[in-house]
Amino acid sequence: MVAYAELAVTTNFSFLRGASHPGELVAQAHQVGLAAIGIADRNSVAGVVRAHMAAKELAAKEPGFRVVVGARLVFADGTPDILAYPHDRAAWGRLTRLLSVGKSRAGKGDCLLFVDDLVEYAAGLNLIVLPPAAIDAAALTALLARLQEAASRRAVWTRPSVKNAAVESACRSVAVFALTSASSRLPSASSSTVFSSSAPSFD
């Protein structure tokens, strides 16, 4: 059976966006047979501690289930939402500094990010671009190229929701083979695991 991992999960720490506690999401993901779950709250990593605690308790009973932690980056300049999952501890530090930069610009409880901020802190981040239904192909292709240069060609992933030769060409040149956190590694795509963020996937 092909394993499945859901990577675009928001918790009740995403105000007015997510409803369930991180621990509940981890437990439910395991119960329905997912191989892994990715916690990515909106411009925040507030839910990851509770998710990690729930995963640790679960691993003591039934090892093998994975939880990866990151953030859903939402931008103020029209850039599509991007899921960011750190590859290692250093990248985790860069992600939290990126969020701190955005929060320092905004009022209490808000975060003001621009794509230039992500480019500055992109090293070591696995990025999943979530384009809207109506795609500006030229803009998306340019964004992918810029992110590939800042992160790496193997750390940027997207799926266009419309067919476009230029976007498809850009997508073929990048792939995510594994998503990692500082302490755990998801099965790679070559080990029959389907990674999903609801939209991104490769045909």
Sequence and secondary structure as in RCSB ss.txt:
>XXXX:A:sequence
MVAYAELAVTTNFSFLRGASHPGELVAQAHQVGLAAIGIADRNSVAGVVRAHMAAKELAAKEPGFRVVVGARLVF
ADGTPDILAYPHDRAAWGRLTRLLSVGKSRAGKGDCLLFVDDLVEYAAGLNLIVLPPAAIDAAALTALLARLQEA
ASRRAVWTRPSVKNAAVESACRSVAVFALTSASSRLPSASSSTVFSSSAPSFD
>XXXX:A:secstr
  EEEEEEE  TTSTTT  S HHHHHHHHHHTT SEEEEEEETB TTHHHHHHHHHHHHHHSTT EEEEEEEE  
SSS  EEEEEESSHHHHHHHHHHHHHHHHHS TT     HHHHHHH TTEEEEEE  SS  HHHHHHHHHHHHHH
S TTSEEE  SS  HHHHHHHHT   S  B SS B   GGGTEEEE SS    
